[in-house]
Amino acid sequence: MAPIAVGDVVPKGSISFFDENDQLQTVSVHSLAAGKKVILFGVPGAFTPTCRNI
C-alpha cells in the first residue's frame, strides 16, 4: 500500500467502538471524513514488539 499524502482520499475502512450504552457501533472511515480535513496517525499497541523496540 502506498503512503497516504496530503490531499489524498481517506482509504476505505471501518472503526468499531462501544458507545455510552456499551453497544458496539461500527462506522466507515470515509463517512466520518467526508467533506472534512482529517489528521490520520497510528500508535503501536502497548507491549507489542514494535512498541518495546522503540
PyMOL Python script that loads the backbone (N, CA, C, O; Angstrom):
from pymol import cmd

cmd.read_pdbstr("""\
ATOM      1  N   MET A   1       0.850  -1.185   0.000  1.00  0.00           N
ATOM      2  CA  MET A   1       0.000   0.000   0.000  1.00  0.00           C
ATOM      3  C   MET A   1       0.890   1.241   0.000  1.00  0.00           C
ATOM      4  O   MET A   1       1.850   1.327   0.766  1.00  0.00           O
ATOM      5  N   ALA A   2       0.567   2.184  -0.854  1.00  0.00           N
ATOM      6  CA  ALA A   2       1.335   3.425  -0.949  1.00  0.00           C
ATOM      7  C   ALA A   2       1.067   4.307   0.268  1.00  0.00           C
ATOM      8  O   ALA A   2      -0.022   4.263   0.840  1.00  0.00           O
ATOM      9  N   PRO A   3       2.052   5.105   0.663  1.00  0.00           N
ATOM     10  CA  PRO A   3       1.831   6.038   1.778  1.00  0.00           C
ATOM     11  C   PRO A   3       0.701   7.018   1.453  1.00  0.00           C
ATOM     12  O   PRO A   3       0.444   7.323   0.289  1.00  0.00           O
ATOM     13  N   ILE A   4       0.051   7.491   2.474  1.00  0.00           N
ATOM     14  CA  ILE A   4      -1.009   8.485   2.312  1.00  0.00           C
ATOM     15  C   ILE A   4      -0.346   9.856   2.264  1.00  0.00           C
ATOM     16  O   ILE A   4       0.531  10.157   3.074  1.00  0.00           O
ATOM     17  N   ALA A   5      -0.766  10.680   1.317  1.00  0.00           N
ATOM     18  CA  ALA A   5      -0.199  12.016   1.162  1.00  0.00           C
ATOM     19  C   ALA A   5      -1.271  13.074   1.399  1.00  0.00           C
ATOM     20  O   ALA A   5      -2.468  12.790   1.348  1.00  0.00           O
ATOM     21  N   VAL A   6      -0.820  14.292   1.658  1.00  0.00           N
ATOM     22  CA  VAL A   6      -1.740  15.411   1.844  1.00  0.00           C
ATOM     23  C   VAL A   6      -2.630  15.520   0.615  1.00  0.00           C
ATOM     24  O   VAL A   6      -2.140  15.516  -0.514  1.00  0.00           O
ATOM     25  N   GLY A   7      -3.934  15.616   0.833  1.00  0.00           N
ATOM     26  CA  GLY A   7      -4.894  15.754  -0.252  1.00  0.00           C
ATOM     27  C   GLY A   7      -5.478  14.449  -0.754  1.00  0.00           C
ATOM     28  O   GLY A   7      -6.422  14.465  -1.545  1.00  0.00           O
ATOM     29  N   ASP A   8      -4.934  13.303  -0.309  1.00  0.00           N
ATOM     30  CA  ASP A   8      -5.475  12.002  -0.714  1.00  0.00           C
ATOM     31  C   ASP A   8      -6.840  11.763  -0.080  1.00  0.00           C
ATOM     32  O   ASP A   8      -7.158  12.324   0.968  1.00  0.00           O
ATOM     33  N   VAL A   9      -7.637  10.927  -0.727  1.00  0.00           N
ATOM     34  CA  VAL A   9      -8.914  10.489  -0.163  1.00  0.00           C
ATOM     35  C   VAL A   9      -8.610   9.433   0.901  1.00  0.00           C
ATOM     36  O   VAL A   9      -7.746   8.579   0.699  1.00  0.00           O
ATOM     37  N   VAL A  10      -9.305   9.487   2.013  1.00  0.00           N
ATOM     38  CA  VAL A  10      -9.100   8.523   3.092  1.00  0.00           C
ATOM     39  C   VAL A  10      -9.439   7.121   2.583  1.00  0.00           C
ATOM     40  O   VAL A  10     -10.477   6.931   1.950  1.00  0.00           O
ATOM     41  N   PRO A  11      -8.572   6.134   2.851  1.00  0.00           N
ATOM     42  CA  PRO A  11      -8.835   4.769   2.380  1.00  0.00           C
ATOM     43  C   PRO A  11     -10.114   4.188   2.980  1.00  0.00           C
ATOM     44  O   PRO A  11     -10.569   4.608   4.045  1.00  0.00           O
ATOM     45  N   LYS A  12     -10.683   3.210   2.268  1.00  0.00           N
ATOM     46  CA  LYS A  12     -11.868   2.527   2.793  1.00  0.00           C
ATOM     47  C   LYS A  12     -11.479   1.757   4.043  1.00  0.00           C
ATOM     48  O   LYS A  12     -10.388   1.192   4.125  1.00  0.00           O
ATOM     49  N   GLY A  13     -12.360   1.741   4.992  1.00  0.00           N
ATOM     50  CA  GLY A  13     -12.126   1.022   6.238  1.00  0.00           C
ATOM     51  C   GLY A  13     -13.236   1.339   7.209  1.00  0.00           C
ATOM     52  O   GLY A  13     -14.108   2.158   6.921  1.00  0.00           O
ATOM     53  N   SER A  14     -13.206   0.699   8.345  1.00  0.00           N
ATOM     54  CA  SER A  14     -14.231   0.966   9.356  1.00  0.00           C
ATOM     55  C   SER A  14     -13.591   1.036  10.733  1.00  0.00           C
ATOM     56  O   SER A  14     -12.505   0.506  10.966  1.00  0.00           O
ATOM     57  N   ILE A  15     -14.286   1.696  11.623  1.00  0.00           N
ATOM     58  CA  ILE A  15     -13.865   1.838  13.016  1.00  0.00           C
ATOM     59  C   ILE A  15     -15.005   1.320  13.879  1.00  0.00           C
ATOM     60  O   ILE A  15     -16.164   1.684  13.682  1.00  0.00           O
ATOM     61  N   SER A  16     -14.666   0.472  14.830  1.00  0.00           N
ATOM     62  CA  SER A  16     -15.665  -0.038  15.776  1.00  0.00           C
ATOM     63  C   SER A  16     -15.358   0.525  17.157  1.00  0.00           C
ATOM     64  O   SER A  16     -14.198   0.659  17.548  1.00  0.00           O
ATOM     65  N   PHE A  17     -16.410   0.848  17.881  1.00  0.00           N
ATOM     66  CA  PHE A  17     -16.247   1.400  19.227  1.00  0.00           C
ATOM     67  C   PHE A  17     -17.492   1.088  20.038  1.00  0.00           C
ATOM     68  O   PHE A  17     -18.549   0.781  19.486  1.00  0.00           O
ATOM     69  N   PHE A  18     -17.357   1.170  21.344  1.00  0.00           N
ATOM     70  CA  PHE A  18     -18.506   0.991  22.228  1.00  0.00           C
ATOM     71  C   PHE A  18     -19.049   2.364  22.585  1.00  0.00           C
ATOM     72  O   PHE A  18     -18.301   3.238  23.022  1.00  0.00           O
ATOM     73  N   ASP A  19     -20.352   2.554  22.400  1.00  0.00           N
ATOM     74  CA  ASP A  19     -20.973   3.831  22.718  1.00  0.00           C
ATOM     75  C   ASP A  19     -21.241   3.938  24.216  1.00  0.00           C
ATOM     76  O   ASP A  19     -20.862   3.064  24.995  1.00  0.00           O
ATOM     77  N   GLU A  20     -21.902   5.027  24.599  1.00  0.00           N
ATOM     78  CA  GLU A  20     -22.157   5.275  26.024  1.00  0.00           C
ATOM     79  C   GLU A  20     -23.065   4.232  26.671  1.00  0.00           C
ATOM     80  O   GLU A  20     -23.128   4.147  27.897  1.00  0.00           O
ATOM     81  N   ASN A  21     -23.773   3.431  25.857  1.00  0.00           N
ATOM     82  CA  ASN A  21     -24.633   2.360  26.377  1.00  0.00           C
ATOM     83  C   ASN A  21     -23.978   0.989  26.244  1.00  0.00           C
ATOM     84  O   ASN A  21     -24.649  -0.038  26.347  1.00  0.00           O
ATOM     85  N   ASP A  22     -22.654   0.975  26.014  1.00  0.00           N
ATOM     86  CA  ASP A  22     -21.883  -0.258  25.845  1.00  0.00           C
ATOM     87  C   ASP A  22     -22.359  -1.100  24.667  1.00  0.00           C
ATOM     88  O   ASP A  22     -22.222  -2.323  24.680  1.00  0.00           O
ATOM     89  N   GLN A  23     -22.919  -0.447  23.647  1.00  0.00           N
ATOM     90  CA  GLN A  23     -23.314  -1.130  22.419  1.00  0.00           C
ATOM     91  C   GLN A  23     -22.211  -0.929  21.383  1.00  0.00           C
ATOM     92  O   GLN A  23     -21.709   0.181  21.204  1.00  0.00           O
ATOM     93  N   LEU A  24     -21.841  -2.015  20.703  1.00  0.00           N
ATOM     94  CA  LEU A  24     -20.809  -1.922  19.685  1.00  0.00           C
ATOM     95  C   LEU A  24     -21.349  -1.193  18.461  1.00  0.00           C
ATOM     96  O   LEU A  24     -22.376  -1.579  17.903  1.00  0.00           O
ATOM     97  N   GLN A  25     -20.660  -0.147  18.053  1.00  0.00           N
ATOM     98  CA  GLN A  25     -21.027   0.635  16.878  1.00  0.00           C
ATOM     99  C   GLN A  25     -19.894   0.529  15.860  1.00  0.00           C
ATOM    100  O   GLN A  25     -18.723   0.491  16.238  1.00  0.00           O
ATOM    101  N   THR A  26     -20.233   0.481  14.582  1.00  0.00           N
ATOM    102  CA  THR A  26     -19.242   0.451  13.509  1.00  0.00           C
ATOM    103  C   THR A  26     -19.601   1.517  12.492  1.00  0.00           C
ATOM    104  O   THR A  26     -20.739   1.579  12.027  1.00  0.00           O
ATOM    105  N   VAL A  27     -18.639   2.353  12.145  1.00  0.00           N
ATOM    106  CA  VAL A  27     -18.850   3.405  11.157  1.00  0.00           C
ATOM    107  C   VAL A  27     -17.727   3.348  10.127  1.00  0.00           C
ATOM    108  O   VAL A  27     -16.617   2.912  10.433  1.00  0.00           O
ATOM    109  N   SER A  28     -18.019   3.790   8.910  1.00  0.00           N
ATOM    110  CA  SER A  28     -16.983   3.807   7.877  1.00  0.00           C
ATOM    111  C   SER A  28     -16.097   5.038   8.069  1.00  0.00           C
ATOM    112  O   SER A  28     -16.574   6.117   8.419  1.00  0.00           O
ATOM    113  N   VAL A  29     -14.818   4.856   7.836  1.00  0.00           N
ATOM    114  CA  VAL A  29     -13.870   5.960   7.937  1.00  0.00           C
ATOM    115  C   VAL A  29     -14.229   7.034   6.916  1.00  0.00           C
ATOM    116  O   VAL A  29     -14.144   8.227   7.208  1.00  0.00           O
ATOM    117  N   HIS A  30     -14.629   6.610   5.719  1.00  0.00           N
ATOM    118  CA  HIS A  30     -14.972   7.565   4.666  1.00  0.00           C
ATOM    119  C   HIS A  30     -16.142   8.462   5.086  1.00  0.00           C
ATOM    120  O   HIS A  30     -16.117   9.665   4.829  1.00  0.00           O
ATOM    121  N   SER A  31     -17.166   7.888   5.730  1.00  0.00           N
ATOM    122  CA  SER A  31     -18.318   8.706   6.139  1.00  0.00           C
ATOM    123  C   SER A  31     -17.936   9.692   7.243  1.00  0.00           C
ATOM    124  O   SER A  31     -18.485  10.792   7.307  1.00  0.00           O
ATOM    125  N   LEU A  32     -17.005   9.309   8.109  1.00  0.00           N
ATOM    126  CA  LEU A  32     -16.556  10.227   9.158  1.00  0.00           C
ATOM    127  C   LEU A  32     -15.740  11.380   8.587  1.00  0.00           C
ATOM    128  O   LEU A  32     -15.789  12.498   9.100  1.00  0.00           O
ATOM    129  N   ALA A  33     -14.985  11.101   7.515  1.00  0.00           N
ATOM    130  CA  ALA A  33     -14.067  12.091   6.965  1.00  0.00           C
ATOM    131  C   ALA A  33     -14.648  12.897   5.808  1.00  0.00           C
ATOM    132  O   ALA A  33     -14.047  13.891   5.400  1.00  0.00           O
ATOM    133  N   ALA A  34     -15.786  12.502   5.275  1.00  0.00           N
ATOM    134  CA  ALA A  34     -16.345  13.154   4.085  1.00  0.00           C
ATOM    135  C   ALA A  34     -16.514  14.657   4.301  1.00  0.00           C
ATOM    136  O   ALA A  34     -17.187  15.090   5.236  1.00  0.00           O
ATOM    137  N   GLY A  35     -15.900  15.433   3.431  1.00  0.00           N
ATOM    138  CA  GLY A  35     -16.032  16.886   3.483  1.00  0.00           C
ATOM    139  C   GLY A  35     -15.260  17.555   4.604  1.00  0.00           C
ATOM    140  O   GLY A  35     -15.481  18.733   4.884  1.00  0.00           O
ATOM    141  N   LYS A  36     -14.351  16.820   5.256  1.00  0.00           N
ATOM    142  CA  LYS A  36     -13.599  17.372   6.386  1.00  0.00           C
ATOM    143  C   LYS A  36     -12.108  17.222   6.153  1.00  0.00           C
ATOM    144  O   LYS A  36     -11.675  16.409   5.336  1.00  0.00           O
ATOM    145  N   LYS A  37     -11.333  18.004   6.870  1.00  0.00           N
ATOM    146  CA  LYS A  37      -9.890  17.807   6.908  1.00  0.00           C
ATOM    147  C   LYS A  37      -9.612  16.859   8.068  1.00  0.00           C
ATOM    148  O   LYS A  37     -10.145  17.028   9.165  1.00  0.00           O
ATOM    149  N   VAL A  38      -8.775  15.865   7.813  1.00  0.00           N
ATOM    150  CA  VAL A  38      -8.545  14.813   8.797  1.00  0.00           C
ATOM    151  C   VAL A  38      -7.053  14.641   9.034  1.00  0.00           C
ATOM    152  O   VAL A  38      -6.259  14.707   8.095  1.00  0.00           O
ATOM    153  N   ILE A  39      -6.675  14.422  10.270  1.00  0.00           N
ATOM    154  CA  ILE A  39      -5.309  14.044  10.613  1.00  0.00           C
ATOM    155  C   ILE A  39      -5.351  12.572  10.975  1.00  0.00           C
ATOM    156  O   ILE A  39      -6.087  12.165  11.874  1.00  0.00           O
ATOM    157  N   LEU A  40      -4.558  11.774  10.272  1.00  0.00           N
ATOM    158  CA  LEU A  40      -4.540  10.334  10.484  1.00  0.00           C
ATOM    159  C   LEU A  40      -3.200   9.950  11.092  1.00  0.00           C
ATOM    160  O   LEU A  40      -2.153  10.291  10.542  1.00  0.00           O
ATOM    161  N   PHE A  41      -3.216   9.245  12.223  1.00  0.00           N
ATOM    162  CA  PHE A  41      -1.972   8.819  12.858  1.00  0.00           C
ATOM    163  C   PHE A  41      -2.159   7.436  13.448  1.00  0.00           C
ATOM    164  O   PHE A  41      -3.288   6.982  13.641  1.00  0.00           O
ATOM    165  N   GLY A  42      -1.074   6.778  13.729  1.00  0.00           N
ATOM    166  CA  GLY A  42      -1.121   5.439  14.312  1.00  0.00           C
ATOM    167  C   GLY A  42      -0.205   5.359  15.520  1.00  0.00           C
ATOM    168  O   GLY A  42       0.787   6.082  15.612  1.00  0.00           O
ATOM    169  N   VAL A  43      -0.542   4.486  16.431  1.00  0.00           N
ATOM    170  CA  VAL A  43       0.232   4.273  17.645  1.00  0.00           C
ATOM    171  C   VAL A  43       0.418   2.775  17.813  1.00  0.00           C
ATOM    172  O   VAL A  43      -0.561   2.033  17.729  1.00  0.00           O
ATOM    173  N   PRO A  44       1.651   2.298  18.051  1.00  0.00           N
ATOM    174  CA  PRO A  44       1.827   0.860  18.246  1.00  0.00           C
ATOM    175  C   PRO A  44       1.122   0.406  19.520  1.00  0.00           C
ATOM    176  O   PRO A  44       1.005   1.165  20.482  1.00  0.00           O
ATOM    177  N   GLY A  45       0.657  -0.832  19.515  1.00  0.00           N
ATOM    178  CA  GLY A  45      -0.007  -1.388  20.689  1.00  0.00           C
ATOM    179  C   GLY A  45       0.962  -1.562  21.847  1.00  0.00           C
ATOM    180  O   GLY A  45       2.120  -1.924  21.643  1.00  0.00           O
ATOM    181  N   ALA A  46       0.498  -1.308  23.044  1.00  0.00           N
ATOM    182  CA  ALA A  46       1.335  -1.475  24.233  1.00  0.00           C
ATOM    183  C   ALA A  46       1.807  -2.914  24.355  1.00  0.00           C
ATOM    184  O   ALA A  46       1.042  -3.850  24.121  1.00  0.00           O
ATOM    185  N   PHE A  47       3.066  -3.084  24.720  1.00  0.00           N
ATOM    186  CA  PHE A  47       3.692  -4.384  24.978  1.00  0.00           C
ATOM    187  C   PHE A  47       3.836  -5.248  23.729  1.00  0.00           C
ATOM    188  O   PHE A  47       4.079  -6.450  23.842  1.00  0.00           O
ATOM    189  N   THR A  48       3.692  -4.659  22.536  1.00  0.00           N
ATOM    190  CA  THR A  48       3.946  -5.400  21.299  1.00  0.00           C
ATOM    191  C   THR A  48       5.428  -5.252  20.960  1.00  0.00           C
ATOM    192  O   THR A  48       6.081  -4.341  21.470  1.00  0.00           O
ATOM    193  N   PRO A  49       5.974  -6.124  20.114  1.00  0.00           N
ATOM    194  CA  PRO A  49       7.394  -5.988  19.751  1.00  0.00           C
ATOM    195  C   PRO A  49       7.736  -4.612  19.180  1.00  0.00           C
ATOM    196  O   PRO A  49       8.804  -4.073  19.470  1.00  0.00           O
ATOM    197  N   THR A  50       6.853  -4.047  18.382  1.00  0.00           N
ATOM    198  CA  THR A  50       7.110  -2.722  17.813  1.00  0.00           C
ATOM    199  C   THR A  50       7.244  -1.686  18.911  1.00  0.00           C
ATOM    200  O   THR A  50       8.128  -0.832  18.848  1.00  0.00           O
ATOM    201  N   CYS A  51       6.393  -1.745  19.904  1.00  0.00           N
ATOM    202  CA  CYS A  51       6.414  -0.777  21.000  1.00  0.00           C
ATOM    203  C   CYS A  51       7.664  -0.962  21.863  1.00  0.00           C
ATOM    204  O   CYS A  51       8.291   0.023  22.255  1.00  0.00           O
ATOM    205  N   ARG A  52       8.026  -2.189  22.160  1.00  0.00           N
ATOM    206  CA  ARG A  52       9.159  -2.455  23.053  1.00  0.00           C
ATOM    207  C   ARG A  52      10.502  -2.151  22.415  1.00  0.00           C
ATOM    208  O   ARG A  52      11.470  -1.884  23.128  1.00  0.00           O
ATOM    209  N   ASN A  53      10.586  -2.183  21.092  1.00  0.00           N
ATOM    210  CA  ASN A  53      11.870  -1.983  20.418  1.00  0.00           C
ATOM    211  C   ASN A  53      12.130  -0.545  20.003  1.00  0.00           C
ATOM    212  O   ASN A  53      13.130  -0.266  19.341  1.00  0.00           O
ATOM    213  N   ILE A  54      11.259   0.359  20.375  1.00  0.00           N
ATOM    214  CA  ILE A  54      11.451   1.771  20.002  1.00  0.00           C
ATOM    215  C   ILE A  54      12.385   2.426  20.990  1.00  0.00           C
ATOM    216  O   ILE A  54      12.684   3.614  20.864  1.00  0.00           O
TER     217      ILE A  54
END
""", "prot")
cmd.dss("prot")
cmd.show_as("cartoon", "prot")
cmd.util.cbc("prot")
cmd.orient("prot")
